C-alpha cells in the first residue's frame, strides 16, 4: 500500500503528520475530488507540507532520496 509507505517514512523520520483516510471519513469522495483539483491528481496518497503539494508516494520517496524532504520538514 503506497499510503502505508509514506506513513512509515514519516514515522521513521519522527515527523508528526495528519492523514485523511478518504475511504473512511464521511465526505471522503468530495475531498478526493477537491484534492484532484488542487493537486491535479485524485490518487492517494497526496502529500502536502505546509500547504505545498509534494506529490504522491513515488514523488515523496524521490524527494526524500534527494535529501530535500528533511529541509521541507525542517528537520
PDB file with SEQRES, HELIX, SHEET and CRYST1 records, atoms N, CA, C and O in Angstrom:
SEQRES   1 A   75  UNK UNK UNK UNK UNK UNK UNK UNK UNK UNK UNK UNK UNK          
SEQRES   2 A   75  UNK UNK UNK UNK UNK UNK UNK UNK UNK UNK UNK UNK UNK          
SEQRES   3 A   75  UNK UNK UNK UNK UNK UNK UNK UNK UNK UNK UNK UNK UNK          
SEQRES   4 A   75  UNK UNK UNK UNK UNK UNK UNK UNK UNK UNK UNK UNK UNK          
SEQRES   5 A   75  UNK UNK UNK UNK UNK UNK UNK UNK UNK UNK UNK UNK UNK          
SEQRES   6 A   75  UNK UNK UNK UNK UNK UNK UNK UNK UNK UNK                      
HELIX    1 AA1 UNK A    2  UNK A   12  1                                  11    
HELIX    2 AA2 UNK A   28  UNK A   39  1                                  12    
HELIX    3 AA3 UNK A   57  UNK A   65  1                                   9    
HELIX    4 AA4 UNK A   68  UNK A   72  1                                   5    
SHEET    1 AA1 2 UNK A  47  UNK A  49  0                                        
SHEET    2 AA1 2 UNK A  52  UNK A  55 -1                                        
CRYST1    1.000    1.000    1.000  90.00  90.00  90.00 P 1           1          
ATOM      1  N   UNK A   1       0.840  -1.182   0.000  1.00  0.00           N  
ATOM      2  CA  UNK A   1       0.000   0.000   0.000  1.00  0.00           C  
ATOM      3  C   UNK A   1       0.886   1.248   0.000  1.00  0.00           C  
ATOM      4  O   UNK A   1       1.761   1.393   0.855  1.00  0.00           O  
ATOM      5  N   UNK A   2       0.663   2.125  -0.937  1.00  0.00           N  
ATOM      6  CA  UNK A   2       1.506   3.308  -1.061  1.00  0.00           C  
ATOM      7  C   UNK A   2       1.340   4.263   0.108  1.00  0.00           C  
ATOM      8  O   UNK A   2       2.322   4.831   0.587  1.00  0.00           O  
ATOM      9  N   UNK A   3       0.114   4.447   0.572  1.00  0.00           N  
ATOM     10  CA  UNK A   3      -0.109   5.346   1.706  1.00  0.00           C  
ATOM     11  C   UNK A   3       0.649   4.855   2.928  1.00  0.00           C  
ATOM     12  O   UNK A   3       1.203   5.653   3.684  1.00  0.00           O  
ATOM     13  N   UNK A   4       0.674   3.552   3.119  1.00  0.00           N  
ATOM     14  CA  UNK A   4       1.381   2.970   4.260  1.00  0.00           C  
ATOM     15  C   UNK A   4       2.874   3.269   4.167  1.00  0.00           C  
ATOM     16  O   UNK A   4       3.508   3.546   5.185  1.00  0.00           O  
ATOM     17  N   UNK A   5       3.444   3.217   2.969  1.00  0.00           N  
ATOM     18  CA  UNK A   5       4.866   3.505   2.780  1.00  0.00           C  
ATOM     19  C   UNK A   5       5.206   4.929   3.198  1.00  0.00           C  
ATOM     20  O   UNK A   5       6.224   5.164   3.849  1.00  0.00           O  
ATOM     21  N   UNK A   6       4.363   5.870   2.828  1.00  0.00           N  
ATOM     22  CA  UNK A   6       4.602   7.268   3.190  1.00  0.00           C  
ATOM     23  C   UNK A   6       4.456   7.451   4.700  1.00  0.00           C  
ATOM     24  O   UNK A   6       5.257   8.148   5.322  1.00  0.00           O  
ATOM     25  N   UNK A   7       3.442   6.831   5.284  1.00  0.00           N  
ATOM     26  CA  UNK A   7       3.264   6.915   6.737  1.00  0.00           C  
ATOM     27  C   UNK A   7       4.478   6.341   7.461  1.00  0.00           C  
ATOM     28  O   UNK A   7       4.961   6.929   8.430  1.00  0.00           O  
ATOM     29  N   UNK A   8       4.969   5.203   6.997  1.00  0.00           N  
ATOM     30  CA  UNK A   8       6.137   4.584   7.622  1.00  0.00           C  
ATOM     31  C   UNK A   8       7.367   5.469   7.485  1.00  0.00           C  
ATOM     32  O   UNK A   8       8.169   5.561   8.414  1.00  0.00           O  
ATOM     33  N   UNK A   9       7.524   6.120   6.340  1.00  0.00           N  
ATOM     34  CA  UNK A   9       8.643   7.042   6.150  1.00  0.00           C  
ATOM     35  C   UNK A   9       8.570   8.175   7.160  1.00  0.00           C  
ATOM     36  O   UNK A   9       9.556   8.470   7.835  1.00  0.00           O  
ATOM     37  N   UNK A  10       7.412   8.811   7.268  1.00  0.00           N  
ATOM     38  CA  UNK A  10       7.273   9.925   8.200  1.00  0.00           C  
ATOM     39  C   UNK A  10       7.489   9.481   9.642  1.00  0.00           C  
ATOM     40  O   UNK A  10       8.118  10.195  10.423  1.00  0.00           O  
ATOM     41  N   UNK A  11       6.975   8.313   9.999  1.00  0.00           N  
ATOM     42  CA  UNK A  11       7.198   7.789  11.356  1.00  0.00           C  
ATOM     43  C   UNK A  11       8.679   7.559  11.603  1.00  0.00           C  
ATOM     44  O   UNK A  11       9.180   7.880  12.680  1.00  0.00           O  
ATOM     45  N   UNK A  12       9.392   7.007  10.622  1.00  0.00           N  
ATOM     46  CA  UNK A  12      10.828   6.739  10.789  1.00  0.00           C  
ATOM     47  C   UNK A  12      11.629   8.026  10.941  1.00  0.00           C  
ATOM     48  O   UNK A  12      12.694   8.032  11.559  1.00  0.00           O  
ATOM     49  N   UNK A  13      11.115   9.110  10.378  1.00  0.00           N  
ATOM     50  CA  UNK A  13      11.773  10.413  10.494  1.00  0.00           C  
ATOM     51  C   UNK A  13      11.352  11.156  11.763  1.00  0.00           C  
ATOM     52  O   UNK A  13      11.891  12.219  12.073  1.00  0.00           O  
ATOM     53  N   UNK A  14      10.396  10.596  12.489  1.00  0.00           N  
ATOM     54  CA  UNK A  14       9.903  11.245  13.705  1.00  0.00           C  
ATOM     55  C   UNK A  14       9.021  12.441  13.416  1.00  0.00           C  
ATOM     56  O   UNK A  14       8.945  13.374  14.215  1.00  0.00           O  
ATOM     57  N   UNK A  15       8.354  12.415  12.277  1.00  0.00           N  
ATOM     58  CA  UNK A  15       7.517  13.533  11.838  1.00  0.00           C  
ATOM     59  C   UNK A  15       6.078  13.332  12.313  1.00  0.00           C  
ATOM     60  O   UNK A  15       5.496  12.264  12.126  1.00  0.00           O  
ATOM     61  N   UNK A  16       5.519  14.361  12.922  1.00  0.00           N  
ATOM     62  CA  UNK A  16       4.093  14.347  13.230  1.00  0.00           C  
ATOM     63  C   UNK A  16       3.350  14.689  11.943  1.00  0.00           C  
ATOM     64  O   UNK A  16       3.678  15.666  11.270  1.00  0.00           O  
ATOM     65  N   UNK A  17       2.365  13.895  11.611  1.00  0.00           N  
ATOM     66  CA  UNK A  17       1.613  14.150  10.383  1.00  0.00           C  
ATOM     67  C   UNK A  17       0.147  13.861  10.626  1.00  0.00           C  
ATOM     68  O   UNK A  17      -0.225  13.185  11.585  1.00  0.00           O  
ATOM     69  N   UNK A  18      -0.666  14.381   9.746  1.00  0.00           N  
ATOM     70  CA  UNK A  18      -2.102  14.144   9.803  1.00  0.00           C  
ATOM     71  C   UNK A  18      -2.507  13.496   8.489  1.00  0.00           C  
ATOM     72  O   UNK A  18      -2.251  14.040   7.414  1.00  0.00           O  
ATOM     73  N   UNK A  19      -3.134  12.344   8.579  1.00  0.00           N  
ATOM     74  CA  UNK A  19      -3.575  11.627   7.382  1.00  0.00           C  
ATOM     75  C   UNK A  19      -5.092  11.618   7.326  1.00  0.00           C  
ATOM     76  O   UNK A  19      -5.758  11.211   8.278  1.00  0.00           O  
ATOM     77  N   UNK A  20      -5.623  12.065   6.221  1.00  0.00           N  
ATOM     78  CA  UNK A  20      -7.061  11.963   5.977  1.00  0.00           C  
ATOM     79  C   UNK A  20      -7.316  10.638   5.280  1.00  0.00           C  
ATOM     80  O   UNK A  20      -6.867  10.431   4.152  1.00  0.00           O  
ATOM     81  N   UNK A  21      -8.020   9.756   5.931  1.00  0.00           N  
ATOM     82  CA  UNK A  21      -8.342   8.453   5.351  1.00  0.00           C  
ATOM     83  C   UNK A  21      -9.641   8.613   4.560  1.00  0.00           C  
ATOM     84  O   UNK A  21     -10.735   8.459   5.103  1.00  0.00           O  
ATOM     85  N   UNK A  22      -9.504   8.921   3.287  1.00  0.00           N  
ATOM     86  CA  UNK A  22     -10.649   9.290   2.462  1.00  0.00           C  
ATOM     87  C   UNK A  22     -11.664   8.170   2.300  1.00  0.00           C  
ATOM     88  O   UNK A  22     -12.840   8.428   2.046  1.00  0.00           O  
ATOM     89  N   UNK A  23     -11.220   6.939   2.443  1.00  0.00           N  
ATOM     90  CA  UNK A  23     -12.153   5.824   2.306  1.00  0.00           C  
ATOM     91  C   UNK A  23     -12.916   5.544   3.596  1.00  0.00           C  
ATOM     92  O   UNK A  23     -13.806   4.694   3.617  1.00  0.00           O  
ATOM     93  N   UNK A  24     -12.575   6.249   4.668  1.00  0.00           N  
ATOM     94  CA  UNK A  24     -13.192   6.014   5.971  1.00  0.00           C  
ATOM     95  C   UNK A  24     -14.078   7.177   6.411  1.00  0.00           C  
ATOM     96  O   UNK A  24     -15.123   6.971   7.029  1.00  0.00           O  
ATOM     97  N   UNK A  25     -13.653   8.403   6.089  1.00  0.00           N  
ATOM     98  CA  UNK A  25     -14.378   9.570   6.594  1.00  0.00           C  
ATOM     99  C   UNK A  25     -15.591   9.903   5.729  1.00  0.00           C  
ATOM    100  O   UNK A  25     -15.621   9.633   4.529  1.00  0.00           O  
ATOM    101  N   UNK A  26     -16.570  10.485   6.368  1.00  0.00           N  
ATOM    102  CA  UNK A  26     -17.763  10.941   5.646  1.00  0.00           C  
ATOM    103  C   UNK A  26     -17.364  12.073   4.706  1.00  0.00           C  
ATOM    104  O   UNK A  26     -16.650  12.994   5.105  1.00  0.00           O  
ATOM    105  N   UNK A  27     -17.815  12.007   3.486  1.00  0.00           N  
ATOM    106  CA  UNK A  27     -17.495  13.040   2.501  1.00  0.00           C  
ATOM    107  C   UNK A  27     -16.116  12.870   1.883  1.00  0.00           C  
ATOM    108  O   UNK A  27     -15.617  13.774   1.212  1.00  0.00           O  
ATOM    109  N   UNK A  28     -15.502  11.718   2.107  1.00  0.00           N  
ATOM    110  CA  UNK A  28     -14.168  11.470   1.568  1.00  0.00           C  
ATOM    111  C   UNK A  28     -14.103  11.579   0.059  1.00  0.00           C  
ATOM    112  O   UNK A  28     -13.096  12.023  -0.493  1.00  0.00           O  
ATOM    113  N   UNK A  29     -15.178  11.173  -0.617  1.00  0.00           N  
ATOM    114  CA  UNK A  29     -15.205  11.262  -2.078  1.00  0.00           C  
ATOM    115  C   UNK A  29     -15.166  12.709  -2.547  1.00  0.00           C  
ATOM    116  O   UNK A  29     -14.530  13.022  -3.553  1.00  0.00           O  
ATOM    117  N   UNK A  30     -15.843  13.588  -1.820  1.00  0.00           N  
ATOM    118  CA  UNK A  30     -15.828  15.020  -2.176  1.00  0.00           C  
ATOM    119  C   UNK A  30     -14.451  15.628  -1.903  1.00  0.00           C  
ATOM    120  O   UNK A  30     -13.964  16.450  -2.678  1.00  0.00           O  
ATOM    121  N   UNK A  31     -13.835  15.220  -0.806  1.00  0.00           N  
ATOM    122  CA  UNK A  31     -12.480  15.694  -0.515  1.00  0.00           C  
ATOM    123  C   UNK A  31     -11.499  15.222  -1.583  1.00  0.00           C  
ATOM    124  O   UNK A  31     -10.592  15.959  -1.969  1.00  0.00           O  
ATOM    125  N   UNK A  32     -11.681  14.003  -2.053  1.00  0.00           N  
ATOM    126  CA  UNK A  32     -10.801  13.474  -3.085  1.00  0.00           C  
ATOM    127  C   UNK A  32     -10.974  14.252  -4.391  1.00  0.00           C  
ATOM    128  O   UNK A  32      -9.997  14.493  -5.101  1.00  0.00           O  
ATOM    129  N   UNK A  33     -12.195  14.642  -4.709  1.00  0.00           N  
ATOM    130  CA  UNK A  33     -12.431  15.472  -5.897  1.00  0.00           C  
ATOM    131  C   UNK A  33     -11.754  16.829  -5.746  1.00  0.00           C  
ATOM    132  O   UNK A  33     -11.129  17.322  -6.685  1.00  0.00           O  
ATOM    133  N   UNK A  34     -11.877  17.434  -4.564  1.00  0.00           N  
ATOM    134  CA  UNK A  34     -11.245  18.734  -4.315  1.00  0.00           C  
ATOM    135  C   UNK A  34      -9.728  18.614  -4.389  1.00  0.00           C  
ATOM    136  O   UNK A  34      -9.054  19.488  -4.933  1.00  0.00           O  
ATOM    137  N   UNK A  35      -9.198  17.530  -3.841  1.00  0.00           N  
ATOM    138  CA  UNK A  35      -7.760  17.300  -3.895  1.00  0.00           C  
ATOM    139  C   UNK A  35      -7.313  17.166  -5.346  1.00  0.00           C  
ATOM    140  O   UNK A  35      -6.246  17.652  -5.721  1.00  0.00           O  
ATOM    141  N   UNK A  36      -8.128  16.509  -6.152  1.00  0.00           N  
ATOM    142  CA  UNK A  36      -7.807  16.367  -7.565  1.00  0.00           C  
ATOM    143  C   UNK A  36      -7.687  17.708  -8.258  1.00  0.00           C  
ATOM    144  O   UNK A  36      -6.831  17.893  -9.123  1.00  0.00           O  
ATOM    145  N   UNK A  37      -8.537  18.637  -7.884  1.00  0.00           N  
ATOM    146  CA  UNK A  37      -8.468  19.980  -8.472  1.00  0.00           C  
ATOM    147  C   UNK A  37      -7.222  20.716  -8.007  1.00  0.00           C  
ATOM    148  O   UNK A  37      -6.564  21.384  -8.806  1.00  0.00           O  
ATOM    149  N   UNK A  38      -6.886  20.603  -6.716  1.00  0.00           N  
ATOM    150  CA  UNK A  38      -5.729  21.315  -6.167  1.00  0.00           C  
ATOM    151  C   UNK A  38      -4.414  20.682  -6.612  1.00  0.00           C  
ATOM    152  O   UNK A  38      -3.480  21.381  -7.007  1.00  0.00           O  
ATOM    153  N   UNK A  39      -4.349  19.353  -6.545  1.00  0.00           N  
ATOM    154  CA  UNK A  39      -3.101  18.652  -6.819  1.00  0.00           C  
ATOM    155  C   UNK A  39      -2.975  18.190  -8.265  1.00  0.00           C  
ATOM    156  O   UNK A  39      -1.882  17.853  -8.721  1.00  0.00           O  
ATOM    157  N   UNK A  40      -4.091  18.175  -8.985  1.00  0.00           N  
ATOM    158  CA  UNK A  40      -4.055  17.685 -10.351  1.00  0.00           C  
ATOM    159  C   UNK A  40      -4.134  16.169 -10.445  1.00  0.00           C  
ATOM    160  O   UNK A  40      -4.040  15.603 -11.535  1.00  0.00           O  
ATOM    161  N   UNK A  41      -4.308  15.511  -9.298  1.00  0.00           N  
ATOM    162  CA  UNK A  41      -4.420  14.049  -9.258  1.00  0.00           C  
ATOM    163  C   UNK A  41      -5.423  13.658  -8.191  1.00  0.00           C  
ATOM    164  O   UNK A  41      -5.569  14.342  -7.177  1.00  0.00           O  
ATOM    165  N   UNK A  42      -6.109  12.558  -8.426  1.00  0.00           N  
ATOM    166  CA  UNK A  42      -7.071  12.062  -7.435  1.00  0.00           C  
ATOM    167  C   UNK A  42      -6.554  10.830  -6.714  1.00  0.00           C  
ATOM    168  O   UNK A  42      -7.199  10.335  -5.790  1.00  0.00           O  
ATOM    169  N   UNK A  43      -5.393  10.329  -7.127  1.00  0.00           N  
ATOM    170  CA  UNK A  43      -4.846   9.138  -6.491  1.00  0.00           C  
ATOM    171  C   UNK A  43      -4.350   9.469  -5.089  1.00  0.00           C  
ATOM    172  O   UNK A  43      -4.045  10.620  -4.775  1.00  0.00           O  
ATOM    173  N   UNK A  44      -4.277   8.443  -4.258  1.00  0.00           N  
ATOM    174  CA  UNK A  44      -3.757   8.633  -2.907  1.00  0.00           C  
ATOM    175  C   UNK A  44      -2.544   7.735  -2.713  1.00  0.00           C  
ATOM    176  O   UNK A  44      -2.472   6.653  -3.296  1.00  0.00           O  
ATOM    177  N   UNK A  45      -1.607   8.169  -1.912  1.00  0.00           N  
ATOM    178  CA  UNK A  45      -1.633   9.381  -1.109  1.00  0.00           C  
ATOM    179  C   UNK A  45      -1.228  10.597  -1.937  1.00  0.00           C  
ATOM    180  O   UNK A  45      -0.585  10.470  -2.979  1.00  0.00           O  
ATOM    181  N   UNK A  46      -1.607  11.753  -1.467  1.00  0.00           N  
ATOM    182  CA  UNK A  46      -1.094  13.024  -1.959  1.00  0.00           C  
ATOM    183  C   UNK A  46      -0.546  13.749  -0.736  1.00  0.00           C  
ATOM    184  O   UNK A  46      -1.262  13.962   0.242  1.00  0.00           O  
ATOM    185  N   UNK A  47       0.706  14.120  -0.797  1.00  0.00           N  
ATOM    186  CA  UNK A  47       1.398  14.692   0.354  1.00  0.00           C  
ATOM    187  C   UNK A  47       1.515  16.201   0.176  1.00  0.00           C  
ATOM    188  O   UNK A  47       1.932  16.700  -0.869  1.00  0.00           O  
ATOM    189  N   UNK A  48       1.132  16.903   1.229  1.00  0.00           N  
ATOM    190  CA  UNK A  48       1.272  18.356   1.298  1.00  0.00           C  
ATOM    191  C   UNK A  48       2.089  18.680   2.543  1.00  0.00           C  
ATOM    192  O   UNK A  48       1.847  18.118   3.611  1.00  0.00           O  
ATOM    193  N   UNK A  49       3.050  19.580   2.406  1.00  0.00           N  
ATOM    194  CA  UNK A  49       3.838  20.043   3.548  1.00  0.00           C  
ATOM    195  C   UNK A  49       3.721  21.552   3.584  1.00  0.00           C  
ATOM    196  O   UNK A  49       4.118  22.249   2.650  1.00  0.00           O  
ATOM    197  N   UNK A  50       3.164  22.045   4.688  1.00  0.00           N  
ATOM    198  CA  UNK A  50       2.951  23.493   4.839  1.00  0.00           C  
ATOM    199  C   UNK A  50       2.175  24.051   3.645  1.00  0.00           C  
ATOM    200  O   UNK A  50       2.454  25.158   3.185  1.00  0.00           O  
ATOM    201  N   UNK A  51       1.206  23.287   3.146  1.00  0.00           N  
ATOM    202  CA  UNK A  51       0.378  23.721   2.030  1.00  0.00           C  
ATOM    203  C   UNK A  51       0.994  23.508   0.662  1.00  0.00           C  
ATOM    204  O   UNK A  51       0.331  23.725  -0.352  1.00  0.00           O  
ATOM    205  N   UNK A  52       2.253  23.089   0.613  1.00  0.00           N  
ATOM    206  CA  UNK A  52       2.934  22.848  -0.664  1.00  0.00           C  
ATOM    207  C   UNK A  52       2.714  21.400  -1.081  1.00  0.00           C  
ATOM    208  O   UNK A  52       2.972  20.476  -0.309  1.00  0.00           O  
ATOM    209  N   UNK A  53       2.242  21.211  -2.288  1.00  0.00           N  
ATOM    210  CA  UNK A  53       1.994  19.862  -2.795  1.00  0.00           C  
ATOM    211  C   UNK A  53       3.320  19.211  -3.167  1.00  0.00           C  
ATOM    212  O   UNK A  53       4.066  19.729  -3.999  1.00  0.00           O  
ATOM    213  N   UNK A  54       3.606  18.068  -2.542  1.00  0.00           N  
ATOM    214  CA  UNK A  54       4.824  17.319  -2.831  1.00  0.00           C  
ATOM    215  C   UNK A  54       4.565  16.292  -3.921  1.00  0.00           C  
ATOM    216  O   UNK A  54       5.393  16.098  -4.810  1.00  0.00           O  
ATOM    217  N   UNK A  55       3.424  15.642  -3.851  1.00  0.00           N  
ATOM    218  CA  UNK A  55       3.059  14.637  -4.840  1.00  0.00           C  
ATOM    219  C   UNK A  55       2.593  13.370  -4.171  1.00  0.00           C  
ATOM    220  O   UNK A  55       2.199  13.372  -3.004  1.00  0.00           O  
ATOM    221  N   UNK A  56       2.642  12.290  -4.918  1.00  0.00           N  
ATOM    222  CA  UNK A  56       2.214  11.002  -4.398  1.00  0.00           C  
ATOM    223  C   UNK A  56       3.350  10.271  -3.709  1.00  0.00           C  
ATOM    224  O   UNK A  56       4.350  10.876  -3.322  1.00  0.00           O  
ATOM    225  N   UNK A  57       3.188   8.976  -3.561  1.00  0.00           N  
ATOM    226  CA  UNK A  57       4.179   8.159  -2.866  1.00  0.00           C  
ATOM    227  C   UNK A  57       5.535   8.213  -3.575  1.00  0.00           C  
ATOM    228  O   UNK A  57       6.554   8.500  -2.947  1.00  0.00           O  
ATOM    229  N   UNK A  58       5.547   7.939  -4.868  1.00  0.00           N  
ATOM    230  CA  UNK A  58       6.815   7.928  -5.601  1.00  0.00           C  
ATOM    231  C   UNK A  58       7.495   9.288  -5.552  1.00  0.00           C  
ATOM    232  O   UNK A  58       8.713   9.369  -5.398  1.00  0.00           O  
ATOM    233  N   UNK A  59       6.716  10.350  -5.681  1.00  0.00           N  
ATOM    234  CA  UNK A  59       7.270  11.706  -5.617  1.00  0.00           C  
ATOM    235  C   UNK A  59       7.879  11.974  -4.244  1.00  0.00           C  
ATOM    236  O   UNK A  59       8.977  12.519  -4.137  1.00  0.00           O  
ATOM    237  N   UNK A  60       7.156  11.584  -3.195  1.00  0.00           N  
ATOM    238  CA  UNK A  60       7.625  11.815  -1.829  1.00  0.00           C  
ATOM    239  C   UNK A  60       8.908  11.039  -1.570  1.00  0.00           C  
ATOM    240  O   UNK A  60       9.845  11.570  -0.973  1.00  0.00           O  
ATOM    241  N   UNK A  61       8.957   9.795  -2.011  1.00  0.00           N  
ATOM    242  CA  UNK A  61      10.164   8.981  -1.824  1.00  0.00           C  
ATOM    243  C   UNK A  61      11.341   9.568  -2.604  1.00  0.00           C  
ATOM    244  O   UNK A  61      12.472   9.554  -2.118  1.00  0.00           O  
ATOM    245  N   UNK A  62      11.087  10.077  -3.797  1.00  0.00           N  
ATOM    246  CA  UNK A  62      12.152  10.685  -4.599  1.00  0.00           C  
ATOM    247  C   UNK A  62      12.688  11.946  -3.927  1.00  0.00           C  
ATOM    248  O   UNK A  62      13.897  12.179  -3.916  1.00  0.00           O  
ATOM    249  N   UNK A  63      11.796  12.756  -3.370  1.00  0.00           N  
ATOM    250  CA  UNK A  63      12.226  13.967  -2.661  1.00  0.00           C  
ATOM    251  C   UNK A  63      13.049  13.573  -1.436  1.00  0.00           C  
ATOM    252  O   UNK A  63      14.039  14.228  -1.110  1.00  0.00           O  
ATOM    253  N   UNK A  64      12.639  12.505  -0.765  1.00  0.00           N  
ATOM    254  CA  UNK A  64      13.398  12.017   0.393  1.00  0.00           C  
ATOM    255  C   UNK A  64      14.786  11.545  -0.037  1.00  0.00           C  
ATOM    256  O   UNK A  64      15.785  11.908   0.584  1.00  0.00           O  
ATOM    257  N   UNK A  65      14.849  10.740  -1.094  1.00  0.00           N  
ATOM    258  CA  UNK A  65      16.140  10.215  -1.562  1.00  0.00           C  
ATOM    259  C   UNK A  65      17.070  11.327  -2.028  1.00  0.00           C  
ATOM    260  O   UNK A  65      18.291  11.197  -1.935  1.00  0.00           O  
ATOM    261  N   UNK A  66      16.502  12.416  -2.527  1.00  0.00           N  
ATOM    262  CA  UNK A  66      17.322  13.541  -2.987  1.00  0.00           C  
ATOM    263  C   UNK A  66      17.861  14.368  -1.825  1.00  0.00           C  
ATOM    264  O   UNK A  66      18.737  15.212  -2.012  1.00  0.00           O  
ATOM    265  N   UNK A  67      17.335  14.123  -0.620  1.00  0.00           N  
ATOM    266  CA  UNK A  67      17.768  14.877   0.554  1.00  0.00           C  
ATOM    267  C   UNK A  67      16.977  16.148   0.790  1.00  0.00           C  
ATOM    268  O   UNK A  67      17.249  16.873   1.748  1.00  0.00           O  
ATOM    269  N   UNK A  68      16.009  16.431  -0.056  1.00  0.00           N  
ATOM    270  CA  UNK A  68      15.253  17.678   0.068  1.00  0.00           C  
ATOM    271  C   UNK A  68      14.087  17.585   1.045  1.00  0.00           C  
ATOM    272  O   UNK A  68      13.583  18.611   1.503  1.00  0.00           O  
ATOM    273  N   UNK A  69      13.653  16.368   1.370  1.00  0.00           N  
ATOM    274  CA  UNK A  69      12.500  16.218   2.258  1.00  0.00           C  
ATOM    275  C   UNK A  69      12.799  16.751   3.651  1.00  0.00           C  
ATOM    276  O   UNK A  69      11.951  17.408   4.256  1.00  0.00           O  
ATOM    277  N   UNK A  70      13.990  16.479   4.166  1.00  0.00           N  
ATOM    278  CA  UNK A  70      14.340  16.966   5.504  1.00  0.00           C  
ATOM    279  C   UNK A  70      14.255  18.481   5.583  1.00  0.00           C  
ATOM    280  O   UNK A  70      13.796  19.027   6.586  1.00  0.00           O  
ATOM    281  N   UNK A  71      14.692  19.162   4.532  1.00  0.00           N  
ATOM    282  CA  UNK A  71      14.619  20.624   4.521  1.00  0.00           C  
ATOM    283  C   UNK A  71      13.169  21.088   4.507  1.00  0.00           C  
ATOM    284  O   UNK A  71      12.811  22.031   5.213  1.00  0.00           O  
ATOM    285  N   UNK A  72      12.335  20.433   3.708  1.00  0.00           N  
ATOM    286  CA  UNK A  72      10.919  20.798   3.658  1.00  0.00           C  
ATOM    287  C   UNK A  72      10.246  20.581   5.011  1.00  0.00           C  
ATOM    288  O   UNK A  72       9.364  21.342   5.409  1.00  0.00           O  
ATOM    289  N   UNK A  73      10.676  19.531   5.709  1.00  0.00           N  
ATOM    290  CA  UNK A  73      10.103  19.213   7.019  1.00  0.00           C  
ATOM    291  C   UNK A  73      10.796  19.963   8.152  1.00  0.00           C  
ATOM    292  O   UNK A  73      10.403  19.864   9.314  1.00  0.00           O  
ATOM    293  N   UNK A  74      11.833  20.714   7.791  1.00  0.00           N  
ATOM    294  CA  UNK A  74      12.616  21.486   8.772  1.00  0.00           C  
ATOM    295  C   UNK A  74      13.204  20.577   9.846  1.00  0.00           C  
ATOM    296  O   UNK A  74      13.120  20.856  11.041  1.00  0.00           O  
ATOM    297  N   UNK A  75      13.808  19.473   9.379  1.00  0.00           N  
ATOM    298  CA  UNK A  75      14.453  18.522  10.296  1.00  0.00           C  
ATOM    299  C   UNK A  75      15.929  18.828  10.423  1.00  0.00           C  
ATOM    300  O   UNK A  75      16.643  18.138  11.150  1.00  0.00           O  
TER     301      UNK A  75                                                      
END                                                                             
